[in-house]
Amino acid sequence: MLRHRIPGLSDDNATTTISILQDRLAAYNDLSLTLKHVHWNVIGPNFIAVHEMLDPQIDLVRGYADEAAERIAALGGAPLGTVAAITAPIPYHLATAGTQAHLRELDDVYCQVIAANRHAIDTLGDLDPVSQDLVIGATGELEKFQWFVRAHLEFPMELPF
């Protein structure tokens, strides 16, 4: 049951929107942890460029999580922000590894998060345009971050380890 109502938004639409946003909240929390993992474990040529590129991404992704959680609360839901709430984490297979290996794996993670966001955008368009706008904004930035990652992959300068 919803704690309160948003004027002009049905309970059914609010409940479905909360579910979609909870999924995005879990994905953003998972992504922020993955980005921090890469930040700590990347080595090799271009280490410092990649290491420093990730900090602003981490901060912004944590911000997307916060926005999703606050929207869930505004809709009358209870945002779940614990690690246990990440029910479908995106697998990340590397520990300490070279920049190119991490960036290839991170590119795949971004593909999955962005694809799920685009699906959420399509679904939210019929439910709640305010929540849809929130996901649209995050998706644009995630696509820019993926471009940063892919730019490093264009000219591999990696040692074979």
N, C-alpha and C positions, 0 to 999 in steps of 0.2 A: 504494500500500500504506500502511496506517495505521501510525503509529509505535508506538502502544500501544492498548490496548482499554479501554473503559469496561465494568465488570462489568454483565452483564445486557442489554447493547446489542449486537445483532449487527453484524458488519462491514458488511453491506449497509445496515442502517439508519443506522449511523454515517456511511458514505460519502454517502448521500443527504442526511442532515442537514447534513453539512459543505458540500455543494453549495448547499443552501438558505441556510445561514448566510453563505457566501461571497457570494452574491447580495445578501443584506441588508447585509453589510459594505460592498460596493461602493456600494450605494444610500445608506447613511449617510454614507460619505465624499463622495459626489457631493452629497448634500443639505447637508452642512456647508460645502462649497465654494460652493454656490449661495447659502446664507444669508449667508456672508461677502461674496460679490459684491454682494448686495442691500444689506447693511450699508454698504459703501463707496460705492454708487452711487445711493442713494435721495436725492431732493431734494424741496423744496416744503413745503407745509403739513403739519404733523404729522411733519416730518422727525425731530426729536429723539425723539419717542415711538416711532417705528418703528425708528430707529437703535438705541436703547437696548433695545427689546423683543427685538431679534435676538441680542444677545450671550448671554443665558442659553440661548436655543434652540441656538445654535452649540455652546456648551459641553456641553449635554446630548446633542446628536446625536453629537458626538465621543465621548462616553462610551458611547453605544449601539454605535458602531463598535468601541470597545475591548472591550466585553463580548462582542460577536459574535466578534471575533478571538480572544479568550482561550478562548471555548467551542470554537472550531474547533481550537485547539491542544490543549485538554483531550480532545477526541475523537480526537486523533492526526493531525490534518491540519496543513497549513501555511497560515496565513492570508495572503492576498495584499492588502497595504494600499497599493500604489503607485497612482498616477494611471492607469497603464496597465491596472490590474486593473479599472477602471471600464469594462466592456465595453459597457454600454448606458446611457450617461448620459441623464438626462432633459433635453431641450432647454430652454434658457433664452434668451429672445430679446432681453432688454433690457440696455442698458448704463446710462448715466445717464438716469434717468427719474423722474417724480413718484411720490409715495407710493402713490397709488391704482393706477397702472399696475403698479408692482412687486408690490403686494399681490395684485392679480388674477392675475398670472403665478405668484406664489408659492403661491397657493391651489391652482392647477392642479398644481403640483409636489407639494404635500402630498397631493392626491387620488391621484396616481399611487403615491407611496411607501406611503401607508396601504393602498390597494387591494392592492398587492403583499405588504405585511405580512400582511394578512388572509388572502390565499391561502396564504402560508407557515404561518400559524397553523393553518389547516385541514389542510394536509399534514403538519405536524410532530406533530399530535395522534396520528397513527397510528405515528409513528417514535420520537419522543423528547420526552416531556412536559417535561423540564427545559429543553431548547432552546425548546420551544413557549412556556413561561412567560417566558423571556427576551424573545421577540418580542412576547408579549402586553403585557408591561410597557412596552416601547418604544412600542408602538402606542397605548396609552392616553395617553401623554405627547404623541406626535405629533398625536393628535386634539385634545388641549388646545391645542397650539400653533396648529393650524389654526383653532380657535375664536378665538384671539387675533387672527389675521390677518383672519378674517371679521368680527370685531367692528369693525375699522377700516373695512371696506368697507360697513358698514350706512349710514353717513352721509357720503357723499363730499363732501369739502371740498377740491377739487383745482383747481389752475390748469391751463388747457389747454396743457400742454407736456410 
